[in-house]
Structures are given as structure tokens and as C-alpha cells.
Amino acid sequence: METIFDKSRHGRSAHNLDPTPDFEQEWIPENMRGSGILLPEVDELTLVRHYTGLSKLNFSVDANFYPLGSCTMKYNPKINEQAASLEGFSSLHPLLEPDLSQGILQLMHELARMLGEIAGFPAVTLQPAAGAHGELTGLMIASAWFEKNGERDSRNEILIPDSAHGTNPASASLCGYTAKEIKSDSRGLVDINDFRKKLTGNTALMMITNPNTLGLFEEQIQDIADELHNNGSLLYMDGANLNAIMGIARPGDFGADIMHFNLHKTFSTPHGGGGPGSGPVGVTEELEPFIPFPVIKEQNGAFVLDSDRPDSIGRVRSFYGNTAVMVRAYVYLKTLGGEGFRRVSENAVLNANYLRARMKEDFDIPFSTDRMCMHEFVVSAENLKKKHGITALDIAKGLIDRGIHPPTVYFPLIIPEALMIEPTETESIEALDRFAETMKEIAEQGIKDPDSLRNAPHSTHVSRPDEVAAARDPVLRQDIS
Ligand SMILES: Cc1ncc(COP(=O)(O)O)c(C=O)c1O
């Protein structure tokens, strides 16, 4: 693939300005003058075509189906983007005094209240910048609470199911805890016996995702919460999958003490692309004094920032957090209304089950062949691999050739050759049918012509990059000398 430097031809230019180098250099101290920068020399049309071409290589949910399990790549209404780019929000300086930034403070105050209402928590902090950051913040809040009760040293373990997202044990470890794995049972839920065996006086809390990453609702959640509380431990809920239960069940009501939200999944900012995101954390009344400051409060008809909070864990993020993501979430909730976000969850679950039922003839769906799933489900390509040497990765690459973004692969770890499919509520029945037919066609290709599938994708500039090397040893420079 040609870079802009490959397209460079000496003497071409996309502007008519005379650079007058001698005049400019006069003003630059000698020791600060460079020896000349090699910039690409291209005409305007080449420049425009180059970057337009690059933009077309980008895959987006606006262009096609994106069933990336756990990432909730749903369609995000454009009105949210318009609101976030309103000058009154986008030009706000983060150091403005509160009396000059009442609008955004009011929006944040109301958003925190709405999120608290949806998930059943009396207090919500909007500061954390992502889900994993929310996890860390939540664990820091729990630590501060245990510290205050004189138990931080003795309670040094966190229980985490083996189906959990990798960020859960990472956050536990970063916060100084030992992560203890809880097995899943034959139904893909927390093995209650293993949980009881591992619950001890050292247990600070349990981190649980509900629905879990297999797309299954943890039916014993209330018992688990009660047993944790009777043991003096807390229940942390990873709320990344809240989009399956909004308006139907509230984690605060089934016993969670702390929960992070992924605004950049459930509440309409796209999750892909590395951010920015927002991972607000909701807590019970008992834990409220420990949330990060400043806290936005309404006082005499105005919104103020309260930093006089002696038990607070302090700031976890500069300024107010990622406010553009908050504006999108606010507009999303306001336009949906109470009945609306219940419908979001119902349709997310309906779409996942429709697709699951359509795909079960052609693929193994280990824990939910004949059982309802929530907003996502996990298919296994293990049998295809055993019989035909076709892996989950091959299927994912085959989808790229057909213009569909692959599902998440090889996660959760407890399903071999996993493909985790989350259709989301915004897709039509036609899009779901097309996907089911495409998956069937790929499975048939894998049986009839496995080599062509093993070499997919055939339609991209690079077919199968070494992903580990690309992450660990990226080549970010081009030799243009
Ligand atoms: C179940 C679950 N927990 C936690 C996270 C972490 O969220 P983030 O990527 O915003 O850090 C994710 C991300 O997709 C997730 O799916």
C-alpha cells in the first residue's frame, strides 16, 4: 500500500504560498534551526484522494454490521454527535469557574442522577475515563471503606469468575488484591459450590458481570450477594453488559454495592477505536463518602463543585472526565425516555436470540443451544477445527471478505474457538438474516475449500498481519531518505 511519501514527486505542491525560507530563518536562533524536514510533495488532488482512500479503509458501524461481542457496537443516533459538538460544549475550557460552566455541570448532575436511577444507586461519580478505570475506581472506593473499618489488611482477596473480562483481575491486582478464580458450572454460571469454598474472611469482594460474558444472566445473584454481605464482603458488579437489563432489573436492587457503567457501550458512544470513553461508578449510600471529588452539588439554585470530602479517594481523572461522552449519553437517555431504554434492552435480547436460533443448526453454541441468552451469545468452532482444520480466526477473516466486522474471537476463555456475537438492538431482521446466511456460507466454504478460508481475507491490503508483533514491535516510521 502506498504511503503519502511514495506518492511524493519533487516540486509538486498543494498550495501557492511562497515559503520564503531565508526570511523565516532570520528570526529563528541558529541552534534551533533544523537541517530541513522532508515533507511529501503532492498536489492537492493527490492529497485529497490519498486521505479519502484511507478513510474508506476504516470499518464503521455506519457502513456495515459490527457484531463485536461485549463491545456493543450499536448504531449511535447522529443527534448525540450534534449535541456533543455544539460550541457551548466543545469550546468549554475545563478550568472555567463553576459560575461560568453551569450548563455542563447541570447536565452532569442530571446524568449522574439518571444513571443512578437506572441501576439503583444513590450516588454516581462520572470521573473515570473507561470501564477498566471505573473498575479501579470502584475497588479504590471499597479499599477506602475497608481501611476506615480497619479491615483493609485482612481482606486482601477478590473473587472473580473464570468467564470474567480480563480487566477484572487486572484491576484487582493493580489495586493490591489477590484475584481468586471461581469456576463456572455446567450451565455457564458461577459454580456456587466453588464460590462458597473460596469465600473466606479474607474476601474483600466479588467482581461479577451480569449478564456474564457468555451472555447468560447469573440467576443466583441474590444468594451470592446475601452470602457476601453476611461475610462482611462487598459485591462489585461489572456493568459493561447493562444494555441487556436496563429498565428491567437494577443491580443496586439485587445486591450490588458498586458498579461501573460503560457509557461508551450502553449509552451510545462507539466503543471501538480506543476511546475516549467514560466509566461512571455507582455506589450505595454507605460508600458515597469515598467517591472521587469534586462532587457536583446543587446549592441555592446553582451547581457547585464540592471538594470538602475528607473520606474521598481524591481525583481519578483531570478536570471533569470525558464530557463529550457524557453529553452523548445524556441526549441518548433524554430522547429514549423511561420506556425507551427498556425497549433497547428488550430488543437487544430479542435480536441476540433470533440470531442464536437461526445459527444453531450450523454452529455449536455451548451453553445456549436450546436456552435463551441475553444480549449476546458465544459460538464455538471447536468441531469445525477438529473435523476440517477451520478455526474461529479463519471464520472471522472470512467475514472481513464479506464486508462484515468479525465477532470477538477467543473470548471468553472458557469456550474453545470462541466467537462472541452481539448483534445489538439497532439491527434489522434483514441484517440478522444476512449475517446468519453469511456465517453458514463461510462454514460451507471451510468444509469444501478450507485452504481458501485459511488464507482469507483476500480483499484487504494486508491479509493476516502478525498481530503480536504489530502490537509489541510496531513500525511507526518510514525510511524516506
Ligand atoms: C465485560 C466487560 N468488562 C469490562 C470492560 C472494560 O471496559 P473498557 O474497555 O471501557 O475499559 C469491557 C470492555 O468491553 C467488558 O466487555
The ligand as an ORCA input file, in Angstrom:
! r2SCAN-3c Opt
* xyz 0 1
  C     -17.486     -7.199     30.454
  C     -16.508     -6.053     30.320
  N     -15.922     -5.548     31.427
  C     -15.057     -4.524     31.360
  C     -14.730     -3.941     30.150
  C     -13.718     -2.841     30.147
  O     -14.196     -1.652     29.613
  P     -13.215     -0.617     28.885
  O     -12.823     -1.239     27.570
  O     -14.016      0.606     28.724
  O     -12.030     -0.392     29.780
  C     -15.312     -4.426     28.967
  C     -14.988     -3.837     27.656
  O     -15.504     -4.154     26.636
  C     -16.226     -5.508     29.062
  O     -16.807     -6.008     27.969
*
